[in-house]
Amino acid sequence: MTDLTLLSALLIGLAGSVHCVAMCGGIVGALSFSIPKDRSPLPFELAYHSGRLASYSLAGAITGGLGQLFSHQIAGGMAILNVLSGLFLLALALYIGNWWRGLSWLEKQGAKLWRPVAPLSKRFIPFKSPAWALPYGIIWGWLPCGLVYSSLTWSLAAGSVHQGALLMLMFGLGTLPALLTLGRFSQQLRPLLAHPRSKQIIAVLLAISALWLLLSPYVMAVKA
């Protein structure tokens, strides 16, 4: 896995942060009401997002491990996964650029698995300490999200458990600016992230990364 791949994962999270605000904004808002009034909200918010990123990393480790098994069992398995990841990265670029919204069906499928899990989070609110916000974030890290699911499919080609976890961690870090500043600097940040030009610039960069991922084996073959 190259630095370009990790940068692409970070860009996916950053470009999709507006989507995250739409999906998770209510959760983050509820989070603020669960924090004791006489306590600083930052430790609670950091604990929540640490839990969320831990879930992303765990999911990435699982898919990275599955991809590693597949590549060892199937001849040319890694090449197949690289093509699959390139196609999904291209699909993500189209999704973020608002040129094609087909990935939204993933969220509908994930909602079926999410319904029995969501009530577990209520056991941890209101928060007695930041430690209570950590499992709350771990649970909400499994919220159905087309961007997360697509990135997980991409992490199948990461090559190993730890590489898959690292890729999803980078994706999660990309979502932090919007979610951490929600309620503080949202007036300034959200218009910038929501502007079609900003999203389309990042989408074009992701599309270029996807095309390079798909075409690089052929380029290397021609050079050889």
C-alpha positions, -999 to 999 in steps of 0.1 A, spaced: 0 0 0 15 33 -11 14 68 5 -9 78 -24 -34 52 -12 -33 65 24 -36 101 11 -67 90 -9 -82 75 22 -77 107 41 -92 127 12 -122 104 11 -129 111 48 -123 149 43 -145 151 12 -172 130 28 -172 149 60 -202 169 49 -220 136 44 -208 127 79 -222 159 93 -255 151 77 -254 115 90 -238 121 124 -246 157 131 -276 147 152 -254 122 171 -228 147 179 -255 171 189 -269 145 213 -234 139 225 -232 175 238 -263 170 258 -249 139 274 -218 157 288 -221 171 323 -227 209 322 -197 216 345 -172 196 325 -151 206 294 -167 189 263 -133 183 246 -122 151 265 -157 136 259 -156 144 222 -121 130 218 -131 98 236 -162 95 214 -142 100 182 -114 77 194 -141 50 198 -155 57 163 -120 55 147 -113 23 167 -144 7 151 -133 18 116 -98 4 122 -112 -29 135 -135 -32 105 -105 -24 82 -84 -50 99 -111 -76 93 -116 -67 56 -78 -64 52 -74 -99 66 -101 -113 44 -85 -98 14 -52 -113 24 -67 -148 27 -84 -144 -6 -52 -134 -24 -35 -164 -9 -62 -189 -19 -70 -176 -54 -45 -173 -82 -42 -137 -91 -63 -128 -61 -45 -96 -53 -48 -84 -89 -86 -90 -87 -88 -71 -54 -67 -42 -68 -92 -39 -97 -121 -40 -73 -106 -14 -50 -99 9 -80 -134 6 -92 -148 14 -58 -125 43 -54 -138 56 -87 -173 50 -76 -165 70 -44 -152 98 -65 -184 99 -85 -204 97 -53 -185 126 -36 -186 147 -67 -224 142 -68 -221 127 -103 -235 93 -94 -253 83 -61 -255 46 -66 -236 38 -35 -264 50 -13 -279 15 -15 -252 2 8 -265 23 36 -300 8 32 -285 -27 34 -264 -18 65 -295 -3 83 -309 -39 87 -279 -49 107 -277 -16 126 -312 -17 141 -305 -43 169 -271 -27 177 -281 10 181 -301 6 214 -269 -6 232 -255 29 231 -282 42 254 -266 23 283 -237 48 283 -256 81 285 -256 105 302 -218 103 305 -203 100 339 -168 105 326 -150 106 292 -145 68 296 -182 64 290 -180 83 257 -155 58 243 -179 27 241 -206 51 229 -183 60 200 -173 24 193 -210 15 189 -218 45 167 -188 37 145 -209 9 130 -236 34 118 -246 25 82 -227 48 59 -220 43 22 -187 60 24 -175 37 52 -187 6 35 -171 16 2 -138 23 19 -140 -11 36 -144 -27 2 -114 -8 -9 -94 -20 22 -99 -56 9 -69 -49 -13 -48 -33 14 -28 -66 16 -29 -73 53 -47 -69 86 -26 -39 98 -27 -22 64 -64 -25 62 -67 -10 97 -43 18 88 -63 27 57 -96 29 76 -78 49 103 -67 75 77 -103 76 64 -116 83 99 -90 110 105 -103 127 74 -137 130 89 -125 146 121 -122 183 111 -159 187 103 -172 166 132 -149 180 159 -157 216 149 -194 210 146 -211 234 169 -179 255 172 -168 266 137 -195 250 117 -207 284 103 -172 288 87 -163 252 79 -195 237 66 -200 262 37 -164 254 26 -168 217 27 -203 218 12 -194 240 -17 -197 219 -49 -164 232 -62 -145 219 -31 -161 185 -33 -156 182 -70 -119 191 -68 -113 164 -42 -135 140 -63 -113 146 -94 -82 139 -73 -97 106 -61 -107 97 -97 -71 103 -108 -59 80 -79 -85 54 -90 -74 55 -126 -37 52 -116 -46 22 -94 -64 6 -123 -38 14 -150 -5 12 -131 -1 -26 -136 -3 -21 -174 20 8 -173 46 -12 -153 41 -41 -178 48 -19 -208 80 -4 -191 92 -40 -183 
